[in-house]
Amino acid sequence: MSAMETLIMIPGPTHVPPRVLAAMAKPMIGHRTDEYSAMHLACEARLKRIFRTDNPVLIFACSGTGGMEAAIVNTLSPGDKVLAVNCGNFGQRFGEIARRFGAEVDELAYTPGSSANPDDIAAKLAADGDIKAVLTTFNETSTGVTNDMAAIGAAVKEHDALLLVDAISGMAAIECQTDEWGLDVVVAGSQKAFMLPPGLAFVSVSDAAWSAVERSTLPKFYWDFRAMGDRAEEGQTAYTPAVSMIFALDTALSIIMEEGVDAFAARHGRMAAAVRAAIRALELRLFGDPAHASNTVTAVRGDGFDPDGMRKVMSEKYNVLLSGGQKELKGKIFRIGHMGAVTEREILTTISCLEAALTHVGVAIARGAGLAAAIEALAESP
């Protein structure tokens, strides 16, 4: 990272390593060639390791939201009842996609910053046996909260419902046991922990979900799991793939495998712990349930100061990019992303600049306290 390059510390897009950028500049190849098929199959095999699944992982050229729409249109039919678990902006989006396609949506909404309670989900399913699917986020980037997918999966599997999961900002960075936890359709996106530009969605599909695909009557063409699945064993997609992005994916997955799938996730836990320690040491208030704090993004309350003004100082004076709040949280919180290629250097640089920016906008802090706390947290972690 050059001295003039913006330090991107937002919850996506994230920093793209030079090796990955270089891969995108490789000469084009035919997408129906054996060379492409071999690369695609190798990518899917490594994605399965990250998803921790034996199920197919389909690769779509789209944003993560496209993957969410694919999950809906392939498993549901008009009038189906679904339970949408809303812990923030992206949980609300999942439910809205289902509503747009004619599903009957019962929303289980939580106060922003709260995590989903598996008992609430179980109670909803017990009260209405016609619910066909539960929609939820694994990691809610708008609030910095991670849901307990193991417990949610166990609750849903007690009933005859599918579990569709937006894991776009959590996959790879936070352990996700897709098969063990009974997650039926899981969506991930390229621009988060995978260290890629936006443009790819990865979707795993369980046997139960494939059965639902056969029953689904919602319209789909590009998003059709059956069309994609028919070509997947050949290392192909139904329609033209984003070949340069697959070059990049191949390289990014190699980087993850070199570090190790478990070590990659563990590093995210260490970086998150350092950020949270720094925020507490600066006597700022973390936003969200601390028992379910995300390892990919930390949300911080802007109590007594303008968080957007502080972020402007971070960007214009120190060339560090942070995110603000969304919708009802706009102007109330700021968010620090720490996923993908983020290392101790990026964390310590960000905290140093944060202390300077807070001082610049008149927030009284113990200067150096945040940096010292982050250093101590990193020193204590293996």
Rosetta blueprint (number, residue, H / E / L):
1 M L
2 S L
3 A L
4 M L
5 E L
6 T L
7 L E
8 I E
9 M L
10 I L
11 P L
12 G L
13 P L
14 T L
15 H L
16 V L
17 P L
18 P H
19 R H
20 V H
21 L H
22 A H
23 A H
24 M H
25 A L
26 K L
27 P L
28 M L
29 I L
30 G L
31 H L
32 R L
33 T L
34 D H
35 E H
36 Y H
37 S H
38 A H
39 M H
40 H H
41 L H
42 A H
43 C H
44 E H
45 A H
46 R H
47 L H
48 K H
49 R H
50 I H
51 F H
52 R L
53 T L
54 D L
55 N L
56 P L
57 V E
58 L E
59 I E
60 F E
61 A E
62 C L
63 S L
64 G H
65 T H
66 G H
67 G H
68 M H
69 E H
70 A H
71 A H
72 I H
73 V H
74 N H
75 T H
76 L L
77 S L
78 P L
79 G L
80 D L
81 K E
82 V E
83 L E
84 A E
85 V E
86 N E
87 C L
88 G L
89 N H
90 F H
91 G H
92 Q H
93 R H
94 F H
95 G H
96 E H
97 I H
98 A H
99 R H
100 R H
101 F L
102 G L
103 A L
104 E E
105 V E
106 D E
107 E E
108 L E
109 A E
110 Y L
111 T L
112 P L
113 G L
114 S L
115 S L
116 A L
117 N L
118 P H
119 D H
120 D H
121 I H
122 A H
123 A H
124 K H
125 L H
126 A H
127 A H
128 D L
129 G L
130 D L
131 I E
132 K E
133 A E
134 V E
135 L E
136 T E
137 T E
138 F L
139 N E
140 E E
141 T L
142 S L
143 T L
144 G L
145 V E
146 T E
147 N L
148 D L
149 M H
150 A H
151 A H
152 I H
153 G H
154 A H
155 A H
156 V H
157 K H
158 E L
159 H L
160 D L
161 A L
162 L E
163 L E
164 L E
165 V E
166 D E
167 A L
168 I L
169 S L
170 G L
171 M L
172 A L
173 A L
174 I L
175 E L
176 C L
177 Q L
178 T L
179 D L
180 E L
181 W L
182 G L
183 L L
184 D L
185 V E
186 V E
187 V E
188 A E
189 G E
190 S L
191 Q L
192 K L
193 A L
194 F L
195 M L
196 L L
197 P L
198 P L
199 G L
200 L E
201 A E
202 F E
203 V E
204 S E
205 V E
206 S L
207 D H
208 A H
209 A H
210 W H
211 S H
212 A H
213 V H
214 E H
215 R H
216 S L
217 T L
218 L L
219 P L
220 K L
221 F L
222 Y L
223 W L
224 D L
225 F H
226 R H
227 A H
228 M H
229 G H
230 D H
231 R H
232 A H
233 E L
234 E L
235 G L
236 Q L
237 T L
238 A L
239 Y L
240 T L
241 P L
242 A L
243 V H
244 S H
245 M H
246 I H
247 F H
248 A H
249 L H
250 D H
251 T H
252 A H
253 L H
254 S H
255 I H
256 I H
257 M H
258 E H
259 E H
260 G L
261 V H
262 D H
263 A H
264 F H
265 A H
266 A H
267 R H
268 H H
269 G H
270 R H
271 M H
272 A H
273 A H
274 A H
275 V H
276 R H
277 A H
278 A H
279 I H
280 R H
281 A H
282 L L
283 E L
284 L L
285 R L
286 L E
287 F L
288 G L
289 D L
290 P H
291 A H
292 H H
293 A E
294 S L
295 N L
296 T L
297 V E
298 T E
299 A E
300 V E
301 R E
302 G L
303 D L
304 G L
305 F L
306 D L
307 P H
308 D H
309 G H
310 M H
311 R H
312 K H
313 V H
314 M H
315 S H
316 E H
317 K H
318 Y H
319 N L
320 V E
321 L E
322 L L
323 S E
324 G E
325 G L
326 Q L
327 K H
328 E H
329 L H
330 K L
331 G L
332 K L
333 I E
334 F E
335 R E
336 I E
337 G E
338 H L
339 M L
340 G L
341 A L
342 V L
343 T L
344 E H
345 R H
346 E H
347 I H
348 L H
349 T H
350 T H
351 I H
352 S H
353 C H
354 L H
355 E H
356 A H
357 A H
358 L H
359 T H
360 H H
361 V L
362 G L
363 V L
364 A L
365 I L
366 A L
367 R L
368 G L
369 A H
370 G H
371 L H
372 A H
373 A H
374 A H
375 I H
376 E H
377 A H
378 L H
379 A H
380 E H
381 S L
382 P L
